[in-house]
Amino acid sequence: MENIKDYYKKKIILVTGGAGSIGSQVVKELIKFNPKSIRVLDNNETGLFDLERNLNSKLIRPFIGDIRDKDRLKRAVEGANIVFHAAALKHVPLCEYNPFEAIKTNVVGTQNLIEVSIDENVEKFITISTDKAVNPINVMGSTKLLSERLTISSNYYKGEKNTALSCVRFGNVLDTRGSVIPIFRDQILNGHKITITDPEMTRFVMKISDATSLILKAAKLAVGGEIFILKMPVVKISDLAEVMIEEYKYLDPDKKFDIKIIGKRMGEKLYEELMTEEESENAYEDNYMFIVRTPILGISEGYIFDIPKEFIKTKVKDYNSKNMQLLSKKQIKDLINNSVPK
């Protein structure tokens, strides 16, 4: 992160969804880099209030607003150098039951922000996406796929503007709101049965610090049209539940914690994908991440992709949690102890 500190110095930065788990961590990290100001846009008034109070920084400019409101976005984006787009509806079941709301936020809201950012000639625009956007089978994943495509294809739409629009894509971030670890923890602490949808379900996982690092590095590297994908470990959800039980057993050594299989939820996959075989044909990698180039932009006259020299053409054909080596229970325990407060 030291290598990118100078890039953010004296910049005006907007973070949408800035009171959320990922957005707030991005804001927290950016404070260390001495930007001119950090505008934090969110429709969660209490979340904004708590963030401003907890971080106690003169750099923060709280903006109460919604990405569905294009007029509000014009004010938020005006004069900004960099936009990090983290605002989204992200819960799979809720999006299944509220599909039109998911479209209004994840698709129309993204389009609003892209258009305003291009109009204001923002330097870099980074959409934060998810593994559920790859071969989606649910509403949430489908809307996030559309938000990715809007972002990438807007490199055509921008005309003579200089805005570089790119995406980052990653898996499940440990201990964020609504993720599986706080659910398991609450069930254990309240003496409830630990609910697992399917014992064979696997997921990509990452620490929130790694997610933030990827986002901030991507903005510096982006020239427009890339998808940045962090390399990350895979866990079996049933193994994660058993490790969580063992970690909290000290609270009540004599208690027996039961695991209940409840079946897959609506729109849920048994395993997740981060890169398709088609994308891998245009992907480059180093030890830390993949960079996927978009072929349609590659044929645009005068469009040049600047792949960093340390990246090589990948030999990976697809990248999914079904075919990856699983973390052992000891490795899961170490991961939790290094990233999740008890």
URGIBEL-V812129 format. One line per field, one symbol per residue. ss: DSSP state (H for helix, E for strand, - for the rest). burial: + if it has 16 or more other C-alpha atoms within 10 Angstrom, else -. A space follows every 10 residues. Layout:
ss->???
burial->???
This chain:
ss->-HHHHHHH-- -EEEEE---- HHHHHHHHHH H-----EEEE EE--HHHHHH HHHHH----E EEEE-----H HHHHHHH--- -EEEE----- -HHHHHH-HH HHHHHHHHHH HHHHHHHHH- ---EEEEEEE HHH-----HH HHHHHHHHHH HHHHHHH--- ---EEEEEEE -EE------H HHHHHHHHH- ---EEE---- -EEEEE-HHH HHHHHHHHHH H----EEEEE ---EEEHHHH HHHHHHHHHH H-------EE E--------- --EEE-HHHH --EEE---EE EEE-HHHH-- ---------- -EE-----EE -----E--HH HHHHHHHHH- --
burial->----+--++- ++++++++++ ++++++++-+ +-+++-++++ ++++--++-- ++------++ ++++++++-+ --++-+++++ ++++++++++ -++-++---- -+++++++++ ++++++++-+ ++++++++++ ++++-+-+++ ++++++++++ ++++++-+-- --++++++++ ++++++---+ +--++-++-- ---++++++- ++++++++-- +++++++++- ++++++++++ ++++++++++ +++++---+- ------+-+- -------++- +++++---++ +-+++---++ ++++--+--- ------+--- +-++---+++ ++---++-+- -++-++---- --
